Amino acid sequence: MNLISCLIFGLVACGCESSEPQTQIEKPVEATDGGYLFAHMTDDNYGSIFYSVSRDAYNWETLNDGRTVLPAYYGHPDICKGRDGYYMISVKKGTGIPLLWHSADLVNWKNTKLAKSVFNKIKELHGYTNEETYYGAPKMFYDEPSDQYIITWHAGLTGDDSDAREWDSKRTFYTLTKDFKTFSDPQFLFSFTGADEDMATIDVIIRRQGDSYYAIMKDERTQDAAPETGKTIRIAKSPALTGPYSNPGARITPLDRWHEAPIVVPTVNGNGFYLFSENYPHQYDMFEAESLDGPWKERYFAGPKARHGCMLRVNETEYQAILKAYKQ
């Protein structure tokens, strides 16, 4: 594997090129307190939410006999652990009305309506238009130091996802809120330079390690436009939640498999991170690093049949509650 050295902070985040075969772990370490929850869609039921669980993040079991765990949910699952429980966003199917979901235990969920203007104000401010089927797969992160939530999503210049220009124009926007009642005006999250100045980005998640923030994203450009990074996962870095973010680092995922919908969770022992990304439309692939700066090494992953989703590290009480509710 060729390791890409970390450049000076503020110029680029670190990554690595994944060219080695997957590494088989003979006996992954299992969590003794809880495990992992994978909330995801499937290819057959795109837009619905399913639960899979694991003690080691390598081997997974899909719950509820393979049925959706929340029939009223329609969207791209991304669960955020916040100040007072868990949150995620969906869309009321066929209406374009965004819904905010809240749960204390990851089993019982309630939703309230959000105003379309939370997302659609980008048309007035920036000239970009949302498609209202999924609103660009909103992601959420709770920033404990500032006690606020950042919601990120992507939108293009036509809004209908119907042609190459729409995807070439994809940019990531964000809004901030403390209470899900008042939201800041949406702004562009990135202002890249040089070869990445016009980079199309989708599926951005934000994570914090130490005093730095990391934006993990898909480089949505074609490989004709970006031969070394198109359709791969990359990471940008910033000293502040809303940036400015460095130009993204080298690709983490290989060029011969297109990836999107990245996920990052801590390892079982807490000494590193797992990064999962959807090798669409087939399955997720798995990578591991000691730091979000990389370098990343691909691992063997016995994952479930899953499309676009998220993972959470859950404690034993939460893990058992999920099993009790959905284990058949």
Disulfide bonds with the S-S distance in Angstrom:
none
